[in-house]
Amino acid sequence: MLAGSCLRGRVARRPGGARTHRIGQSKASDGSITRGTLGLFDGLLGLLSHDVGIDLGTANTLVTVRNRGIVISEPSVVAMDTRSKRVLAIGAEAKRMVGRTPANIVAIRPLRDGVISDFDVTEQMIRYFINKVHDRYARIPRPRVLVGIPSGVTEVEKRAVRDATINAGARWARLIEEPMAAAIGAGLPVSEPSGSLIVDIGGGTTEVAVISLGGIVVSRSVRIGGDEMDTDIVGFARREYNLLMGERTAEEIKIAVGSAYPSDEDTRTTTFRGRDLLTGLPRSVEVGSDQIREALEPSIVQIIDAIKETIEETPPELVADIMDQGIVLAGGGALLVGLDRRVAESTQMPVHIADDPLTCVVRGTGRVLEDLDTLERVLVSEQFTRAPR
């Protein structure tokens, strides 16, 4: 019956004005769209397939499966042969190739600043991660997939994520804004009539949002994150020491001695290793955490400015709630030493680092999938599905 049905996409209205785009729905005798056929199949298929939540990050992709927890945490990197256009490796294996490949093999990061920069490669990467949690040869339905996206993306960028997810094999694709997912993952009371302020510092973007009653009241999305901090360190080494280093080395230095708050007790040091721009030969230089803090200052200032601007636009009643509960930092950037103290000093508000901040977004998608009936209102309104196979 389904195989012979019309495969044109149709739009059905849901309570509250949300739209559902569906393929292969049956029609009633009066010509109206019915939910019976696909709704029944989707319910039955949901019992057999996996529900998957994806934090599709610029630097790393994390995947959770409903009732199983986080099953994948790998770099968002794809290694490709430019001659044959063939993908050679994805994830951790591809990350190991960065800076170590022959000229015809390039390591691509298909997401930049939290959005898709290479659609085809992103689709292949999502398919790879879906197949890792869903046996590609199994005769069971494809999974329903919930993907986190930055709050400031355009409709075109949202559609690109949805299309890539469906094309990669998902049966059902929905989107959730990353600050909302991070807040849920951090255990904040997002459905309560009180204000919560979440700051999610990822690889490509920093998301700042005030959340109340299941919605985002005020938000800011700045394209500053861990990647920009790495670039700051690369630029610092070039300016101060005429030393050329790679982004991977800069990331390691940031993790080892990076900081956001001055401290006389912080005496950590590390070694810059790279190529001398004057002689062309390898050279190493020892640097301290205070120098790395100086290098990171431009990015830190932009993050703090975004937090301040968000607070300035927040209704007074919610500001009072935030004063009581504090600001919550999530994402990999939250682990930068002293950032919580720096934000607290700049905003005159208490600041807390979420438990396991790196996984807040993906844990949030998992919690939504576990309680979809209650939390569906926190999702981006449109739902895209494919016909059951």
Buried (B, 14 or more C-beta within 10 A) or exposed (E): EBEEBEEEBEEBEEEEEBEBBBBBBBEEEEEEBBBEBBEEBBEEBBEEBBBBBBBBBBBBBBBBBBEEEBBBBBBBBBBBBEEEEEBBBBBEEBBBBBEEBEEEBBBBBBBBBBBBBBBBBBBBBBBBBBEBBBEEEEEEBBBBBBBBBBBBBEEEBBBBBBBBBBBBBBBBBBBBBBBBBBBBBBBBBBBEEBBBBBBBBBBBBBBBBBBBEBBBBBBBBBBBBBBBBBBBBBEBBBEBBBBBBBBBBBBBBBBEBBBBBEEEEBEBEBEBBBBBEEEEEEBEBEBBBBBBBBBBEBBBBBBBBBBBBBBEEBEEEBBEBBBEBBBBBBBBBBBBBBBBBBBBEBBEBBBBBBEEBBBBBBBBBBBBBBEBEEBBEBBBBBBBBBBBE
